[in-house]
Amino acid sequence: MSPSVEPVDHPVPQPFGWVLVDAPAHLREVLDQVAVGPGGVLAIARWTTRVGVRRGTVHPASASQAVDDVVLATTRLAEALQPAHRPVTAALVVVPGDRRPTRVSPGAVVVGEQRFTATLAGLGRHLGPDDAADVRRRLAAPPLPEDDLPTVATLTALLQADRERNARAHRG
């Protein structure tokens, strides 16, 4: 029994300054949405399957593997954010029902759909409006393919050219 993914087209409350956006395209196999708000950044996987939790482990085993995938996708999502925003990024699995937020291994929280809004409201303040806006901008930007990333040599050459241009501007 593998967790099934629920479509994202149903209305979800956006309480207390939270904004729900679609997950970045390269993570949509695992994540459905990202909630950005004063409480941080939540990478959300919505499942239609109920799961059990015993001693911090999700059951059945197939759901446990799926939680691992959610945590890995959340880590990839956090890599696109500024370093200051990474510690307030978390994995959240939303399941049917009224399940209390429960921390599960390897580092996600499982919560029932009926407690989702209250969970967001209870997270406190970790991001200001400017930080939240920056996170949303970064999530909207397409990721750079790894082979398009500049090398250290390219960055060094660009930095040196910039320094030389600034030096000529100040002399001239």
N, C-alpha and C positions, 0 to 999 in steps of 0.2 A: 504494500500500500504506500504509494508515493504521494507527497503533498501535491495538491493541484493548485494552480494559480488562479485567482479570481480576477476577472476583468477590472480595469481601473475606471471604467466609465460611470460608476455609481457616485452619487454625491457624498462627500465626506466633510464633516464640520471642520472649519478652520478657525479654531478658537485662539483668542489671546495673542494675536500677532503672528501666528503660525501661517506659513504658506506651503501648500502641497504642490509639488511639481513632478512631472514624469521623471522617472529615473533616466540617466544618460543612456543613449541607445546601446552602447557597448556593454551595458550591465543589465539590460532588460530581460535577459533570459532568467535572471535570478531575482532582481529587484523590480518592484512595480512603481514605487514613488519615493520621493525624498521629501521629508518635512523639514523646513528651515524656519527657525523661530528663536525666541529668546532663550529657550532651553537647550539649544544646540542644533545639531544636524542628525536626523534620524533616517537611515537607509531602511526602507520598508519593503518587506515581502508579505504579500497577502495570500493566505492559504484558505481554501475552502474546507480543508480536512481538520477535524479536531485532533489534538495530540495530547498525550499524557506526559507528565513530567515527574520523574522520580529521582531524588537526590541530585538535582541539577542537570539531569540528562533527559532529553526528549525521546519519547517512544512513540511509534515503532522505530527500529533502527534506520529505516529509509528516511524518516523525518530527521533523525540525528545527522545523517549525511547532508541533507538539505540545509540544515542550520549551519553546518560547516561552510557550505557554498555561500550562504547569506553573509557570514562573517568575512569570508574572503572577498566577496564583492564590495562589502563595506570598506574594507582596507583599501581596495583599489579606488573607491570613491574618495576616501580621505586623502589619498596621494595627490589628487587634483586640487586640493584646498591648500590654503596658506598653512604653514606649520602651527600657527597659533590656534587654528580652527580644528585641527586634527584631534586633539584630546576630547573635544565635545561632540565627536561624531560616534554614533552608536548604531548597532544592528537591532532592528525591531521586527519581529514576526507577529503579524496580526492574524488571529484565528477566530473562527466563529465562537459566539458565546460570551460569557461573562467572566472569563479567566482573569484573575488578578495578575498584574505584571510579575513575571517570574524570571529571574536570571538563570540562564542555562549555559552549559558548556558548549562551545569554547568561548563564549563572550557575547551572547545575544540576550535579548529579553523577549519573552513570549507574552502576549497580552490578548485578551478577548476584544473583539470588535466593539462590544458594548462599553468597554472601559478605555477605549482608545483616546477619546477626547479628554477625559479626566486625567489620563496619564500625561498627555501633552501639557495640560494646565498645571500639573503638579511638579514640573521639572525645574522650576526656578529660573533664574536669569543668568545665562552664560554668554549670550551674544547681544550686542547692541544693534540698533537698526542698520548702521553702516556695515557692520560685520555680516549681518544676515544678507544684505544686498550684495556684498562681495561674494558670498558663498553662492547665491543664486546666479550671479554673472558667470562665475567659474563653472557651475553645473551646466549652463547653457552653451558654453564654448565647446566646440568639438575637440576631442582629445587628439594630441599629436601622435601619429604612428611612431613607434620606437625608431624606425629607420629614418625618420625625418628630424629627429632631435639633433641639435648641433653638437659637434664634437668639442672637446676642450680646446683643440687647436683652432677651430673656427671661432669659438668664443674669445680666445686670446687675441686672435688677429683682429676681430671686430672691436674689442676693447682698445687695442693699441691704435687702430685707425681713429677711433673716437677721441682718444687722448691727443693724438697729433692734430686733429682738426680743431680741438679746443685750444691747443697751444698756439696754432697759427692765428686763430680768431683773437686771442688775447694780445698777440704781438702786433697785429696788423691794424 
